[in-house]
Amino acid sequence: MTVPLAVFFYLSVHPEDLRRLQDEVTQEVRSRRFNMRASYPVLDSIIKETLRLQPPVPNGAERKTPPLGIRIRETWIPGNVVIKVPLYTLLRGK
């Protein structure tokens, strides 16, 4: 899912946030102060949260373990093994 589609999806699932966004933008447009380059807290937070939940690059970066291996907490990973950290899972951790 592309980021713009994801924004519309999350706004449709969370109508209370859509109302907050409408209020923020409507207030600026009616006052004739709306500026595309300005920062709008509700709009900014919606975009940032969408990027957190649906990153443009869905997979984490690949890394190779050191030649002698590495221990991550209680798990031993042998040397020269390619590992990935899945961003989807990482950004939804509890």
N, C-alpha and C positions, 0 to 999 in steps of 0.2 A: 504494500500500500504506500503510495507516495505521500509526502508530508501534507500537501494541501488537502488531499482526500481524507487523510487521517484527522485533520482539524475539523472538517465538516462532520465526519463520523462521530468524534467525541462530543461535538456541540449538539448533535442530534440525540445522543445518549444522555447528555447532561443539560437539559433545557434551562436549568437555573443559571448555568454559566453563560449560555447564549443570551439570556436576559441581561445579565451583568455587562456583557460585551455590548449589547444593543444600547443600554443606558449610557455607557461610557462614550461610545461613538456618536450617538444621537445628541448628547449634550454638547460635544465639540462642534458638530456640524451645525447645529442650530445657532450656536454663538459665533459661527463663522471663523472659528479659531483652529479648525482641523488642519493639521500639518502632517503630511505623510512621513516626514523625517523626525517627528516628535516621538517621545516615549509615552506609551499608554499602558499603565500597570496591568489592567485586565487582559488586554490584547497580548502584551509581552508574556504574561504568565501562561496564557493558553498556548502560545507558540512554543515556549520553553518546555512545558509539560508534554506537549505532543512530540517534540523532538526527543524527550527522555523516553517516552513509551514506544515510539516508532522511529528509532534512529535511522538516518538515511543509509547507513552502512550496517546491515543487520548482523554481520558476523564480527567477532572480535579479531583483533590483530593476532597473527601467528607469531609464536616465539619458539626458539629452539633451546632446550635445556642445555646447561653447561656439559662439557664432555664427561665430567665425573659424576653427573647426576645432581639431583636436588631433592631436598625434603620440603614439602609444603604441608605444614602442620603434621599430621600423622601419616601422610602419604609419601612414599618414596617414588620418584620418577627417574628412570634411568637416563643416562647421558644421550645427547643428540636426538632427542625425541621432540617432534613438533607438537606444540600444545596451543589451544585456543581458549580464550575466555569468552563465552557467549554473552554478548551485551544484553540480549533480551532477558536472560535469566538474571544477570548481575544487576540490572536496573530495576528489577522487581523483587529483589531480595528482602527477606524479612529479618 
